[in-house]
């Protein structure tokens, strides 16, 4: 079976049981951070794509059951809040408003992330024969928005640097959709992973790597002193990928039920990204350029011994909550069916999303995002730590 059906929908691409983020007055600050600026894709979009006009499968993310845990759809690809919301709460800051909400309050930061966005520009991907179907708001577009915004609230580059000196800049996760769209349009077969391993290697040494690193360097050139660059989730543990791969050989899976080959691909990407982070650290020794290990955080939530500790039901940890997962036996072993995507007519969500890691087979539940944020920013999976939570 090819991955063609799957990639049409991949648009991303401790305090146990952490409560949903509550709006903060911003009265206190942690480690001197007074603002967050976020660039990325559906893992951190708080409403930009909804304002651009979501189409296709993404249109379902703009209405219930997305947002069911918080009582309303907010443009977030989850049943509730995302990692960026929990991070803002922990820093004593309000939730980040989407940049395209022009009437919003951006005093304590701005969210530029757009669901479906790519790391490389649409022009660069088009040159490779890859079309981006959902949004043109790639990383370079978001970076342009960031520069425009900073110039609008500061009178000089010096004032921008002063503002960024007290800010945290999140650049990602972004890049997964570059691969997803390539898989879709090149019609991959059983040799897809070998092909894209070579492509990843080429990007390490070619224009792709220079472009990817330059965008992050631009943020540092502007004066950012704390920058977090996340890696990928383990693709071999994601319900939608597991269903699409349809591998029946038990030896292809690891002890947690994840596909080794798919996780190898994610690790290759992350290894390349870590090298880019090291380059940025050498070039900007006065800044903290941190790598966020999303892969390790996700795997932690699925562990036989740790799932319950984090508040998850191990029996459904590998299943999607919403869509075909309306019943325990629906949607096969992973509760996912492309013909019954979450939010589509006739689909329902599970009764208790907090038991699940995966919300819709692609994105995480609010509970999983909260646990992941805890592991990353309080559990040592962001290196070096960009925030000292003991200083407030």
C-alpha positions in Angstrom: 0.0 0.0 0.0 1.3 3.5 -0.8 1.2 6.4 1.5 -0.8 8.5 -1.0 -4.2 8.4 0.9 -2.5 9.4 4.1 -0.5 12.4 3.1 -3.6 14.3 1.9 -4.4 14.9 5.5 -1.0 15.3 7.3 -1.0 19.0 8.0 1.5 19.3 10.6 2.1 17.6 9.2 5.5 17.0 35.7 2.3 18.2 36.9 0.2 15.2 35.9 -3.2 16.1 34.5 -2.2 19.7 34.0 -5.3 21.9 33.9 -6.2 23.9 30.7 -4.3 27.2 30.4 -6.1 30.0 32.1 -5.7 33.5 30.7 -3.0 35.4 32.7 -2.9 39.0 33.6 0.8 39.1 32.9 1.3 40.5 36.3 4.3 38.3 37.0 7.1 37.2 34.7 9.3 34.2 34.7 13.1 34.6 34.0 12.4 38.1 32.7 10.3 36.8 29.7 7.5 39.3 28.8 6.6 38.0 25.4 6.5 34.9 23.1 6.8 35.0 19.4 5.9 31.7 17.6 6.3 30.5 14.1 5.2 27.1 12.9 2.4 24.9 11.6 -0.7 23.1 12.9 1.1 22.0 16.1 1.0 25.6 17.3 -1.5 27.5 15.1 -4.0 29.2 17.3 -6.3 30.5 14.5 -4.3 31.9 11.6 -5.5 29.3 9.0 -9.1 29.7 10.2 -8.8 33.4 9.3 -7.2 32.7 6.0 -10.0 30.3 5.2 -9.4 26.6 5.8 -10.4 24.4 2.9 -10.5 20.6 2.2 -9.9 18.4 5.2 -8.7 21.4 7.2 -12.1 23.0 7.2 -13.2 20.5 9.8 -10.6 22.0 12.3 -12.6 25.2 12.4 -15.7 23.7 14.1 -16.6 21.3 16.8 -15.6 18.7 17.9 -12.3 20.5 17.5 -12.2 22.6 20.7 -14.8 20.4 22.5 -12.8 20.3 25.7 -12.8 24.1 26.0 -16.4 24.4 24.7 -15.7 26.0 21.3 -13.7 25.7 18.2 -10.7 28.1 18.3 -8.8 27.2 15.1 -6.5 24.9 17.1 -6.0 21.4 15.7 -7.0 19.6 18.9 -9.8 19.1 21.3 -8.5 22.1 23.3 -5.3 23.9 23.9 -1.8 23.3 22.5 1.8 23.2 23.8 2.2 27.0 23.1 -0.8 27.7 25.3 0.6 25.7 28.2 4.0 27.4 27.8 2.4 30.8 27.9 0.5 29.9 31.0 3.7 28.6 32.7 5.4 31.9 31.9 2.5 33.9 33.4 1.5 35.3 30.0 -1.8 35.4 28.1 -2.5 32.9 25.3 -0.9 34.0 22.1 -3.3 35.6 19.6 -3.0 34.7 15.9 -1.3 37.4 13.9 -4.2 37.6 11.4 -6.6 38.6 14.1 -5.8 42.3 13.5 -7.9 43.5 16.4 -6.1 41.3 19.0 -3.9 42.4 21.8 -0.2 41.5 21.0 1.3 43.1 24.1 2.8 39.8 25.3 3.6 38.2 22.0 2.2 37.1 18.6 1.5 33.7 17.0 2.5 33.6 13.3 2.0 29.8 12.9 -0.3 28.5 10.2 -1.6 25.0 9.9 -0.4 23.3 6.7 2.6 25.6 6.4 6.0 24.5 5.1 9.6 25.3 6.0 10.7 25.8 2.5 8.9 28.5 0.4 6.2 27.5 -2.1 8.5 28.7 -4.9 11.4 26.4 -3.7 9.0 23.5 -3.4 7.5 24.2 -6.8 11.0 24.1 -8.3 11.1 20.5 -7.1 7.7 19.8 -8.6 5.9 20.0 -5.3 2.7 22.0 -4.9 1.5 23.3 -1.5 -2.3 22.9 -1.5 -3.5 24.6 1.7 -1.5 27.8 2.5 1.3 29.9 1.1 2.3 31.0 4.6 5.6 29.2 4.7 8.4 29.9 7.2 9.8 32.8 5.1 6.3 34.4 4.9 5.9 34.0 8.7 9.3 35.5 9.2 8.3 38.5 7.0 5.2 39.0 9.2 7.4 38.8 12.2 9.8 41.5 10.8 6.8 43.7 9.8 5.3 43.4 13.2 8.5 44.2 15.1 9.1 47.2 12.9 5.5 48.4 13.5 6.0 48.5 17.3 9.6 49.7 17.4 11.2 52.8 16.0 14.6 51.4 15.3 16.6 48.1 15.1 17.9 48.9 18.5 14.4 49.1 20.0 13.6 45.7 18.3 16.7 44.2 20.0 15.6 45.6 23.3 12.1 44.0 23.0 13.6 40.7 21.9 16.0 40.7 24.8 13.0 39.9 27.1 11.3 37.5 24.7 11.2 33.8 23.8 11.1 33.0 20.1 9.7 29.6 19.0 10.7 28.6 15.5 8.8 25.4 14.8 7.8 22.7 14.7 7.8 23.2 10.9 9.1 21.1 8.1 6.9 18.0 8.3 4.6 19.3 5.6 7.5 19.6 3.2 7.8 15.8 3.3 4.1 15.2 3.4 3.4 17.1 0.2 6.4 15.4 -1.5 5.0 12.0 -0.6 1.6 12.9 -1.9 2.8 14.2 -5.3 5.6 11.7 -6.0 3.3 8.8 -5.4 5.7 6.9 -3.1 5.9 3.1 -3.2 7.7 0.6 -1.0 11.0 2.4 -1.6 9.8 5.9 -0.5 11.9 5.9 2.7 15.1 5.2 0.9 14.4 8.0 -1.6 13.6 10.5 1.0 16.5 9.5 3.1 18.7 10.6 0.2 16.6 13.8 -0.2 17.2 14.6 3.5 20.9 14.0 3.0 20.9 16.4 -0.1 19.1 19.1 2.0 21.9 18.8 4.6 24.4 20.0 2.0 22.4 22.0 -0.4 20.1 25.0 -0.8 17.4 23.5 1.4 19.7 23.4 4.5 21.0 26.9 3.8 17.5 28.3 3.5 16.2 26.5 6.6 19.1 27.7 8.7 19.0 31.3 7.3 15.5 31.9 8.4 16.4 31.1 12.0 19.6 33.2 11.7 17.4 36.1 10.6 15.6 35.9 14.0 18.9 35.9 15.8 20.2 38.8 13.7 17.2 40.9 14.8 18.3 40.4 18.4 16.6 37.3 19.7 18.5 35.9 22.6 16.3 32.8 23.4 15.3 30.7 20.4 13.7 27.2 20.6 13.9 25.0 17.5 11.8 21.8 17.8 12.4 18.5 16.0 9.7 16.1 14.6 7.3 13.7 16.4 8.1 10.0 15.8 6.1 9.3 12.6 6.2 5.6 13.2 4.0 6.1 16.4 1.4 8.3 14.7 -2.0 6.5 14.1 -2.5 7.9 10.6 0.9 6.8 9.4 0.5 3.4 11.0 -2.7 2.8 9.2 -1.4 4.0 5.9 1.8 1.9 6.1 -0.2 -1.2 6.8 2.8 -3.3 7.7 1.9 -6.8 8.8 5.4 -8.1 9.7 5.7 -8.0 13.5 9.5 -7.5 13.3 9.0 -4.1 11.7 7.7 -2.7 15.0 9.5 -1.7 18.2 8.5 -2.7 21.7 5.9 0.1 21.9 4.2 -0.8 18.6 5.8 2.0 16.5 7.2 1.3 13.0 11.0 1.4 13.1 11.5 2.5 9.5 9.2 5.5 9.9 10.9 6.5 13.1 14.3 6.2 11.4 13.2 8.8 8.9 12.1 11.2 11.6 15.4 10.6 13.4 17.3 11.4 10.2 15.5 14.7 9.9 16.1 15.5 13.6 19.8 14.6 13.2 20.1 17.1 10.4 18.2 19.7 12.4 20.5 19.2 15.4 23.5 20.0 13.2 21.8 23.2 12.0 21.3 24.2 15.7 25.0 23.6 16.5 25.9 25.8 13.6 23.7 28.6 14.9 25.2 28.2 18.4 28.7 28.7 17.0 27.6 31.7 14.9 25.6 33.4 17.8 27.5 32.5 21.1 25.6 35.3 23.0 22.2 33.6 22.4 20.6 30.5 23.8 19.7 28.4 20.7 17.8 25.4 22.1 16.7 22.1 20.5 13.4 20.7 21.6 13.2 16.9 21.4 9.6 16.4 20.4 10.4 12.8 19.4 11.5 11.8 22.9 8.6 13.6 24.5 6.0 11.8 22.4 7.6 8.4 22.9 7.6 9.0 26.7 3.8 9.4 26.6 3.4 6.0 25.0 5.7 4.0 27.3 4.3 0.9 28.9 5.5 2.0 32.3 5.0 5.8 31.9 1.7 6.2 30.0 -0.4 5.7 33.2 2.0 8.0 35.1 1.2 10.8 32.7 -2.5 10.1 32.9 -3.1 8.1 29.7 -4.8 4.8 29.2 -2.2 2.5 27.6 -4.9 0.5 25.9 -5.8 3.4 23.7 -2.5 5.3 23.7 -2.0 4.4 20.0 -5.5 5.2 18.9 -7.1 8.4 17.7 -9.9 9.8 19.8 -11.9 11.6 17.1 -13.2 10.3 13.8 -13.4 6.6 13.3 -12.5 6.2 17.0 -16.1 6.8 18.1 -16.2 3.2 19.3 -13.4 1.1 20.8 -13.5 -1.2 17.8 -14.0 1.4 15.1 -11.3 2.4 12.7 -9.1 -0.7 13.1 -6.3 -1.0 15.6 -5.6 2.8 15.5 -9.1 4.3 15.5 -8.4 6.1 12.2 -10.1 6.0 8.9 -9.5 8.5 6.1 -13.1 8.2 5.0 -14.2 9.3 8.5 -11.9 12.1 9.4 -12.6 13.9 12.7 -15.2 16.6 12.2 -16.6 15.1 9.0 -20.4 14.5 8.9 -21.3 11.4 10.9 -18.2 11.2 13.0 -17.9 11.6 16.7 -15.2 11.9 19.4 -14.5 9.6 22.2 -16.1 10.4 25.6 -12.8 11.2 27.4 -10.0 12.7 25.2 -7.7 12.9 28.2 -7.2 9.2 28.1 -5.8 9.5 24.6 -2.5 10.8 23.2 -3.8 11.3 19.7 -6.8 13.5 19.0 -7.5 12.9 15.3 -4.8 10.5 14.2 -2.5 13.4 13.3 -2.6 15.9 16.1 -2.5 15.4 19.9 -5.1 15.9 22.5 -5.0 18.8 24.9 -3.9 16.5 27.7 -1.1 15.1 25.6 0.0 18.6 24.6 0.1 19.6 28.2 2.1 16.6 29.2 4.5 17.2 26.3 5.0 20.8 27.3 5.8 19.6 30.8 8.4 17.1 29.6 10.0 19.7 27.3 10.2 22.8 29.4 10.2 21.3 32.9 11.6 17.8 32.2 14.8 18.6 30.5 13.9 17.8 26.9 14.8 21.3 25.6 18.6 21.6 25.5 20.0 23.9 26.7 17.1 25.1 28.9 16.0 28.5 27.6 14.0 29.3 30.7 14.9 29.2 34.4 11.5 28.6 36.0 13.0 29.2 39.5 13.4 32.9 38.6 10.1 34.7 38.7 
